[in-house]
């Protein structure tokens, strides 16, 4: 049981690291200052973008990580 939980934890951690590293940087510098709200006005399909999918999967993997960590702590 211990080996299975540790293996699942390892896979979830590797997946979480990959998902976090694939997300684009939020630091736009002066570009964000100059454009302002233009990006949010013209980008109406925000839920179907690659970034939105990455955020959704990052949340899922984070929840799996937390639940598996709690399970390891309680059972072992």
C-alpha positions as CSV (number, residue, x, y, z in Angstrom):
1,X,0.0,0.0,0.0
2,X,2.8,2.4,0.9
3,X,4.6,1.8,-2.4
4,X,1.4,2.5,-4.4
5,X,0.7,5.7,-2.6
6,X,4.3,6.9,-3.0
7,X,4.2,6.0,-6.7
8,X,1.0,7.9,-7.2
9,X,2.5,10.9,-5.3
10,X,5.6,10.8,-7.6
11,X,3.5,10.8,-10.8
12,X,1.3,13.6,-9.5
13,X,4.3,15.7,-8.5
14,X,6.0,15.3,-11.9
15,X,2.7,16.1,-13.7
16,X,2.2,19.2,-11.5
17,X,5.7,20.4,-12.2
18,X,5.3,20.0,-15.9
19,X,2.0,21.8,-15.9
20,X,3.4,24.7,-13.8
21,X,6.4,25.1,-16.1
22,X,4.2,25.1,-19.2
23,X,2.1,28.1,-18.1
24,X,3.0,31.5,-19.6
25,X,4.6,34.2,-17.5
26,X,2.3,36.9,-16.2
27,X,5.0,39.5,-16.1
28,X,4.4,41.6,-19.1
29,X,6.4,44.6,-18.0
30,X,5.5,47.8,-19.8
31,X,3.4,45.9,-22.4
32,X,0.7,45.2,-19.8
33,X,0.8,48.9,-18.7
34,X,0.5,50.2,-22.3
35,X,-2.3,47.8,-23.5
36,X,-4.3,47.9,-20.3
37,X,-7.7,46.2,-20.7
38,X,-7.4,45.6,-24.4
39,X,-6.5,41.9,-24.0
40,X,-9.5,41.2,-21.9
41,X,-11.9,43.1,-24.2
42,X,-10.8,41.3,-27.4
43,X,-10.3,37.9,-25.9
44,X,-13.9,36.7,-25.3
45,X,-13.3,33.0,-25.5
46,X,-11.0,32.9,-22.5
47,X,-12.3,29.6,-21.3
48,X,-11.2,27.7,-24.5
49,X,-7.6,28.9,-24.6
50,X,-4.6,26.9,-23.9
51,X,-3.9,28.8,-20.7
52,X,-7.3,28.2,-19.3
53,X,-6.9,24.4,-19.9
54,X,-3.5,24.5,-18.2
55,X,-5.0,26.3,-15.2
56,X,-7.8,23.8,-15.0
57,X,-5.4,20.8,-15.1
58,X,-3.1,22.5,-12.6
59,X,-6.0,22.8,-10.1
60,X,-6.9,19.2,-10.6
61,X,-3.4,18.0,-10.1
62,X,-3.0,20.2,-7.0
63,X,-6.2,18.7,-5.5
64,X,-4.9,15.2,-6.2
65,X,-1.6,16.1,-4.6
66,X,-3.2,17.5,-1.5
67,X,-5.6,14.5,-1.1
68,X,-2.8,12.0,-1.7
69,X,-0.6,13.8,0.8
70,X,-3.3,13.7,3.4
71,X,-4.0,10.0,2.7
72,X,-0.3,9.2,3.1
73,X,-0.2,11.1,6.4
74,X,-3.3,9.4,7.8
75,X,-2.6,5.8,6.7
76,X,1.2,5.6,7.2
